[in-house]
Amino acid sequence: MEYIKVGDVMTANVISMSVNDTVKQAACVMRDNDIGSVLVMKSDFAEGIVTEKDVINKVVAEGGNPEKIKLKDIMSSPLTLAGVDDYVEDAAIEMRDKNIRRMPVTDEKKIVGIITDSDISRYHPALRLLIEEGARLDAPGIHGYLGEEEFLVEGVCENCENYTEKLRNIDGRWLCKECTGGGML
């Protein structure tokens, strides 16, 4: 089996903001760009990451003022990084072990992208389950050949985003019974 590298599935062009930007500014940037996180920078160095979950748990739920709270006050730090040449399976294990859903990706110490649980689920839905549910990589069938149409796995349908125990790989997308036209799985 050929192992896929992080650089092949990551999202390039990470949006970053300053440590001194406010939570409100970050929330607007995330909304306007339809993203779930921003990288937090101090000068040219990545200091941390702020996610939607950080905004909700550390500001909104605590009654904080998003116009006054700085990103440096709620960012997750230090960063856990993946390299462009790391294997996706290894990134998924690291994400599970650190209980994170996003990892900035580096190439020669420069951040060039980010890999998320969604990026990983497009590669293989069972690896997303590893992150979300703490499943073990040595579970039966997790390393099956991805090109086989009849290879069934459990996970999240890439079309309707519903969880099912029977996803089928159709033209490189993992789909549930309903999204494949209702045929027998």
Steps between C-alpha positions, in 0.01 A plus 500: 500500500622849419494736796370853442699796628358795691604741224275313257179555700563820700328830437751758377492874566438515873346823620690658785443792733702690759514408868358847568195466274169461682278197522228693314740569211593130488134392507429731204800364307391140568143577393602693187741225389283206610779355715511361851829643621769762454869472566623754758828671414747720687727663244577214259469224759191284551410528868176303507162430345149625578205283404125548504497280809743738676272795421194319634657340810746768605309816411128460431424237767702697756322829423815662361502801270624388155577862410752528784650152538818444297579181312812450713268462800301206360732333246606139535875486537753353444406380154510137399643490147507250216754494218400490134679165467339343808246225435130581543460196726769639733334842503167338588661316793664820623169686476325224694768489767501879547121531463525758221319531168742730314878498455707758316729343239863602453752471222853582611366676813264724299125451544356412159156365587275335753361148525161452660283206590290589194805480273579160648142376460517577128805271487348226712191529723626240746794725589257777594336257738843438649520869584140545614444179693849389599480185288820299452678490163537125528123454476402248232473644151638845566789449257288358216562597140328836441431452131273199541140601448370218720722585799256607773600702807322689770524876511348827385351525150682764295173608338236519775743490796295233680675226694455145374664163548500436124676753280593410143783658301344639181742687274724586794218623728366308801120493476213343693226281355261792451759715319595216262144476375378256762659193343598199706810549712 
